[in-house]
C-alpha cells in the first residue's frame, strides 16, 4: 500500500465533501442524502493514542502500520469494508486490512464515531449506493455467522483420537495405507485424517484449524467452511498419492486448506470478505512461508521426514480453489459440496464401524487380493497374517489365507526375521497346529536367544500358558511397517531370494 498521499485531482470523489451523509445503513439514494452530508462529515480529526492523530482528508487518511513500520495512506476508493469490533476498528482495502485499536481511539463511542465517519466518506464517492450495499451485505455476514464449524471438526478429531487409543483395531481399520487403498478400501482417505500420533500432534493441528477455520467461516459462512474442509481433505489425499508415504495420518491437510482459503480470499477476492475476517497479509504470508520451509527445505529434512509436505500442499491448493468457487450465486453448489463432504466422512466411519464389528470379510478380502498380487511386500504380508490370526473368531478360510501370507513372508526373508517367524507360528497355533507352531517359534528363539517374549510364546504353544494369554511383545520387537516391494520367486526356481530388509517405517504425520 503506497505511503504517498495521492493528489486530490487524481482520486475519485477527491473534492472535499460538503454537507454530511445520513447514518450508515439508510436506504436513501445519493440524491436524497446530499442535503444532509455536512453533519456526518464535520468531524475529521480523531486522536489515536497519546501522540498520533487520524485526520480524515478529502481522499483518504494516514494510519499507523504494524509497530515499528511507519504509516500508510488509506484511500477511500480502495476501502472494501469498515467494521467496529469489540477490540478494534477493522478497515479492509483492496491491498490489505488496517486494524486500529479501539482503546487507542478513545473507547467505544469514539471508535464507533470514527468507523461511521470513514464509512460515510466512502459512501460519498461516485457509486456510493453500490458501495453502501456491499458494506451492508458484509455487515450481515458478520451478524449472522458465529463460527463453530472448525470447533466441531476439532471435537470430532478428539473423539476419534479417543477411539484409536481405546478401541482395539480402530487404528488399523482407519489408517491410510496405499496397498490397502489399492484393494478398494477407499474410506481410509477420509478416516486417516482424523487420526493423530499423540496429544501434541492433535493439539498443534487443532490450534491451526481453530484459528484459520474461524476466519474462513466468518468470511464465507458455515456451508463454505465445510465445503473448503472437504476440498482440502480431498486435495491432501490426492497429492499424497505422489509421495512415498507408507502411512499417513492427521488433520493438518485440512488446516492447510483453511490457510489456502484465507490466502486466496486476501489476494484474489478481498472485497468479498468482511474486514474483521481478514488476516494482515504480512502475518498470513509469514505463516504459510514458515510451513513451506518446514515441509520442503532440505536443511530441515529431519523434520520433513515426519511431515507430509505433499499432503499440506494438496490441502492448501484444494482449500484455495474451493474458496474462489464460493460466490453468492453459487450457494447451491457450495451446499451440495459441503453435504457431500459430510456424507463421505460419515460413510467412511460407518465402514470402519462395520469392519470392527465383523472384521473377517475385510481381512479375507485383503488376503485374497494380496495373494493374487504379482508383487509381494513381506511387511504387508506379515502384518495382514498377524491381524487375521489375532482377530476375533477368524474363519477357517481366513486362517488358510493367513498361513499362505505368513509362509510367503518367511520365504521372502529367508526365514531370518524372528518377528515374521513369530507370526507364522501364531497362525499355525490358531489353526490348531501346535507342533508346527512350536517348531517355528524354536527358529525364532534361535535367531533371538534369551528373548523372553519368544520363550513365553513357546510356553503358550506347549500348553504351559493359557492359549488366550498372549504375551506382550517387548518394545524393541516391532511388526514390520512400510513398503518393501520384492518380486516373488519365479515358479520352478529353487533358489530363495536374498533376505529382504524390513524397515520399521516412518510414521508420517500431517
Rosetta blueprint (number, residue, H / E / L):
1 X L
2 X L
3 X L
4 X L
5 X L
6 X L
7 X L
8 X H
9 X H
10 X H
11 X L
12 X L
13 X L
14 X L
15 X L
16 X L
17 X L
18 X L
19 X L
20 X E
21 X L
22 X L
23 X L
24 X L
25 X L
26 X L
27 X L
28 X L
29 X L
30 X H
31 X H
32 X H
33 X H
34 X H
35 X H
36 X H
37 X H
38 X H
39 X H
40 X H
41 X H
42 X L
43 X L
44 X L
45 X E
46 X E
47 X E
48 X L
49 X L
50 X L
51 X L
52 X L
53 X E
54 X E
55 X E
56 X L
57 X L
58 X L
59 X L
60 X E
61 X E
62 X E
63 X E
64 X E
65 X L
66 X L
67 X L
68 X L
69 X L
70 X L
71 X E
72 X E
73 X E
74 X E
75 X E
76 X H
77 X H
78 X H
79 X E
80 X E
81 X E
82 X E
83 X E
84 X E
85 X L
86 X L
87 X L
88 X E
89 X E
90 X E
91 X E
92 X E
93 X E
94 X L
95 X L
96 X E
97 X E
98 X E
99 X E
100 X E
101 X E
102 X L
103 X L
104 X L
105 X L
106 X L
107 X L
108 X H
109 X H
110 X H
111 X H
112 X H
113 X H
114 X H
115 X H
116 X H
117 X H
118 X H
119 X H
120 X H
121 X H
122 X H
123 X H
124 X L
125 X L
126 X L
127 X L
128 X H
129 X H
130 X H
131 X H
132 X H
133 X H
134 X H
135 X H
136 X H
137 X H
138 X H
139 X H
140 X H
141 X H
142 X H
143 X H
144 X H
145 X L
146 X L
147 X L
148 X L
149 X H
150 X H
151 X H
152 X H
153 X H
154 X H
155 X H
156 X H
157 X H
158 X H
159 X H
160 X H
161 X H
162 X H
163 X H
164 X H
165 X H
166 X H
167 X L
168 X L
169 X L
170 X H
171 X H
172 X H
173 X H
174 X H
175 X L
176 X E
177 X L
178 X H
179 X H
180 X H
181 X H
182 X H
183 X L
184 X L
185 X L
186 X L
187 X L
188 X H
189 X H
190 X H
191 X H
192 X H
193 X H
194 X H
195 X L
196 X L
197 X L
198 X L
199 X H
200 X H
201 X H
202 X H
203 X H
204 X H
205 X H
206 X H
207 X H
208 X H
209 X H
210 X H
211 X H
212 X H
213 X H
214 X H
215 X H
216 X H
217 X H
218 X H
219 X H
220 X H
221 X L
222 X H
223 X H
224 X H
225 X H
226 X H
227 X H
228 X H
229 X H
230 X H
231 X H
232 X H
233 X H
234 X H
235 X H
236 X H
237 X H
238 X H
239 X H
240 X H
241 X L
242 X L
243 X L
244 X L
245 X L
246 X L
247 X L
248 X E
249 X E
250 X L
251 X L
252 X H
253 X H
254 X H
255 X H
256 X H
257 X H
258 X H
259 X H
260 X H
261 X H
262 X H
263 X H
264 X H
265 X H
266 X H
267 X H
268 X H
269 X L
270 X H
271 X H
272 X H
273 X L
274 X L
275 X H
276 X H
277 X H
278 X L
279 X L
280 X L
281 X H
282 X H
283 X H
284 X H
285 X H
286 X H
287 X H
288 X H
289 X H
290 X H
291 X H
292 X H
293 X H
294 X H
295 X H
296 X H
297 X L
298 X H
299 X H
300 X H
301 X H
302 X H
303 X H
304 X H
305 X L
306 X L
307 X E
308 X L
309 X H
310 X H
311 X H
312 X H
313 X H
314 X H
315 X H
316 X H
317 X H
318 X H
319 X H
320 X H
321 X H
322 X H
323 X H
324 X H
325 X H
326 X L
327 X L
328 X H
329 X H
330 X H
331 X H
332 X H
333 X H
334 X H
335 X H
336 X H
337 X H
338 X H
339 X H
340 X H
341 X H
342 X H
343 X H
344 X H
345 X H
346 X H
347 X H
348 X H
349 X H
350 X H
351 X H
352 X H
353 X H
354 X H
355 X H
356 X H
357 X H
358 X L
359 X L
360 X H
361 X H
362 X H
363 X H
364 X H
365 X H
366 X H
367 X H
368 X H
369 X H
370 X H
371 X H
372 X H
373 X L
374 X L
375 X E
376 X E
377 X E
378 X H
379 X H
380 X H
381 X H
382 X H
383 X H
384 X H
385 X H
386 X H
387 X H
388 X H
389 X H
390 X L
391 X L
392 X L
393 X L
394 X L
395 X L
396 X H
397 X H
398 X H
399 X H
400 X H
401 X H
402 X H
403 X H
404 X H
405 X H
406 X H
407 X H
408 X H
409 X H
410 X H
411 X H
412 X H
413 X L
414 X L
415 X L
416 X L
417 X L
418 X H
419 X H
420 X H
421 X H
422 X H
423 X H
424 X H
425 X H
426 X H
427 X H
428 X H
429 X H
430 X H
431 X L
432 X L
433 X L
434 X H
435 X H
436 X H
437 X H
438 X H
439 X H
440 X H
441 X H
442 X H
443 X H
444 X H
445 X H
446 X H
447 X H
448 X L
449 X L
450 X L
451 X L
452 X H
453 X H
454 X H
455 X H
456 X H
457 X H
458 X H
459 X H
460 X H
461 X H
462 X H
463 X L
464 X L
465 X L
466 X L
467 X L
468 X L
469 X L
470 X L
471 X L
472 X L
473 X L
474 X L
475 X L
476 X L
477 X L
478 X L
479 X L
480 X L
481 X L
482 X L
483 X L
484 X L
485 X E
486 X E
487 X E
488 X L
489 X L
490 X L
491 X L
492 X L
493 X L
494 X L
495 X L
496 X L
497 X L
498 X L
499 X L
500 X L
501 X L
502 X L
503 X L
504 X L
505 X L
506 X L
507 X L
508 X E
509 X E
510 X L
